[in-house]
């Protein structure tokens, strides 16, 4: 028995040593990538990093949808929304640090908060562009997708906010998710379309609630007992001060669960409206221009109103439900309200144009 214990301990020590060596090699690889591209490449990688940070996952599918690519746009937005709980909850459960929290083997070029595995940027961009390329079925879009996926992930390694393995896992998970979703999409839509409206609404609401509750449960059972290493905080604060970064160090927020649940609820309700033909098709150049104009205005208005209305609900039990409600509205504004407004305006404008 003692011999078995010794052997088990030896195996555990060996695996831990191998894991440590792998991480050290990864951090050395980050330094090598930084040295290969040099500091002069920062503006290049800044473009890919910033585009994602500006809401590419929301705006690109919306633009495609408004300009007539209804199926591609909505599914790109929906599939990327589905990555929300996958990214956030897997980060919480795995609880792996970002490279710059624990290593001096390279020079971080920016800071980010939260856990590191998987890379949310890599997973999200892989899901977004693979979906767009899959439904567009054009070679040049596949090339564009490959460029964005690769350099967005590489930018995260170059900056030192993710290790290569964190980015690789994000890429693979995003692509695998799309392959799964495109396979089940048509059979599911065909079945769901035949269900009653009550069943559809209850199913969407129940899914959003379950996703939210699952995140709250992770927070309660896992994260509340997580002891944040002081060294992580000190490293982040030191770098944040050097980069004039105002965001405070944080690894998780239970309110992300409510935001995710609300966003999925909004997509579910928008999907019901679409499959029940309650959203008019937008045709013609004028209609597409109006879509982009009205949609952009609604998106901007949401961005202005949302932060202002948070105040009264903070530090109250209503904050979580409020987040669900607010983020359920966003997909409805983009995919339902915008074409409805455009259709209404066209119904007034086009008869006058034909009379003239």
C-alpha positions, 0 to 999 in steps of 0.5 A: 500500500505504501508503495502504491502511495509513493508511486501515485505521489510520484506520478502526480509530481511528474504531471505537475512538473510537466505542466509547469514546464509546459507553462514556462515554455508557453511564456517563453513562446509569448516572449519569442512572438513579441520579439519576432514582431517587435514593438512596431507591430503594436498598431497592427495588432491593436486593430484586431484587438480593438475591433473585437472590443468595439462590439464586432460580435454585435455589430457585424451580424447586425449589419449583415442582417440589415443589408439583406443577409437575414439568415447569415446575420441572425445566426451569426449573432445568435451563435456568438450569443451562445458563446457567452455562457460557454466562455464565461462559465468555463473561465469560472470553472477552470479558473486559470490565470492570465500569463501576466498574473504569474510570469515575468518571462515576457513583457505584457503590452496591455492588461485585462481582467478575469481568468484566462482559459479559454480566450474569449476573444479567440472563441468568439471571433472563431464562432462569429467568422466561421458562421458567416463564412459557412452561410455565405459560401464564398471563398474570399469570405473564408480567407477573410475569416481565417485572417481575422480569426488568426490575427485576433487570437495572435494579438492576445498572445502578442499582448501577453494577456493570453497564453498560446494554449488559451487561444488555441482552446478558444479557436477549437471550441468556437469552430466545434460549436459552429459545426455542431450548431449548423448541423442541428439548426435546420432540424431544430427550427423545423420542429420548433416552428410547428410548436405552439406560441405558448410552448415557444415562449415558455421554452425560451424563457426557461432556457434563459432562466436555466442559463442564468441560474447555472451561472449563479450556482457556479458563483455560489459553489465555486467562486465564493470559496476562491482565494484570489492570490495576492500576487495576481492582484499586485501584478495587475495593479502595477501594470494597470498603473503603468498603462493608465488602465482604470479598470480595477482587478476583478476575476468574476461578477455574478451579474454576468450571468444575468446579462448573458441570460437576458441576451439569450432571452432577447435572441430567443424572442427575436427568433420566435418572431422571425420563424412566425413571419412577424418580421417583414423582409426588407427589400430594395436599396432604400430599405437597406439604407433605412435599416442601417440608419434606424438600426444604428440609431437604436443601437446608439440610443441603447448605449446611451440609455443603458448606463444612465438607467443603472443607477437606481437599481445598483445595490438592490435585489432588482439589479439582476432582473433589470440586467436580464430585461435590458439585455433582452431588449438589445437583440429585439431592437436589432432584429425585430424593431429595426425592420418593423420601423423600416417597413412602416416608413417605406409604407408611407414613403414609397406610395408618395414616390410612385405618385410623384 
